Amino acid sequence: MAERRRVGFVGLGNMGGRMARRLVAADIEVIGFDPRPGAAESVGAVAARGPADLAREVDVVLMSLPDSRVVEAVVGGADGLLAGARAGTVVVDLSTASPQSTVSLAASAGRGGVHYVDAGVSGGAAAAEKGALTIMAGGDADVLAGLARVFEPIAAQVHHMGPVGAGHTAKVLNNFLNAVSLAATAEVMVAGRKAGLDLPQLLDVFNAGSGASFATRARFPHIVRGDYLEGGLTGRLMTKDLALYLDLVGRLGVPSLNAAGPLASFGLAENLGYGDQISNRVVDAIGDVAGGVRVHDAAETTEG
């Protein structure tokens, strides 16, 4: 009988927890670490005492963490992954993180013979649940090829974008477009509601025409029924991603002429108390300022 595969997973929240469950369902033993008590067990993983202990048990470690500050502590801290990893261990960062920080961490890992792959994911909680994420990876091509068995249960597509840092660069660019379309669509839907239009019909029009986007196709058909698709990226993390984008284009010398809108929208949402809720709640923040508008009818709301 073939030996059961085993991987480590650090960060078992909204996205990481869903990915870890997919790995467990694919008969991969997951050694998990998350600071929340019981998080590892809740996804079917064996709990580790910390990142260093986890790294001693596996050859591949996946991370899904909120930002580069946390990633840096998990990788390079006193009890971090590099304190326990052996030469040949592969560390895969599935977070949305600073490409500059990623390159620096990869260099530190490389001095100990540890391979580092940045692998930003796109598709949100729904795709994570189904194992249909898109992965944007940076790193050594041979190392990436060796991760196929790990990526297969969680991703429908894996794109090798280039050397370390290229995956997170692509992810930051993707998330900027995500923020623009979500904020703009939220504003338009509030305006459509105040104008007395039928919003499901309006979405049909957008999706058959030039106004189509991921927000109009995958988000707002649910939101206008009162389903905010809870469990995805929070408004505060969306603002963090916008800051990463501005830092990136600033370093590249590219003017950012379109960041003001989403920054204002998600800043408004945070100031009105929606920061820790799913970023789709930006439509409620705009609706609040527009006179208490909601784009769904109370009778249609699916939430309790």
Buried (B, 14 or more C-beta within 10 A) or exposed (E): EEEEBBBBBBBBBBBBBBBBBBBBEBEBBBBBBBEEEEBBEBBBBBBBEBBBBBBBBBBBBBBBBBBBEBBBBBBBBEBBBBBBBEEEBBBBBBBBBBBBBBBBBBEBBEEEEBBBBBBBBBBBBBBBBEBBBBBBBBBBEEBBEBBEEBBBBBBBEBBBBBBBBBBBBBBBBBBBBBBBBBBBBBBBBBBBBEEEEEBEEBBEBBBEEEBBBBBBEBBBBBBBBBBBBEBBBBBBBBBBBBBBBBBBBEEEEEEBEEBEEBBEBBBBBBEBEBBEBBBBBBBBBBBBEEEEBBBBEEEEEEEE
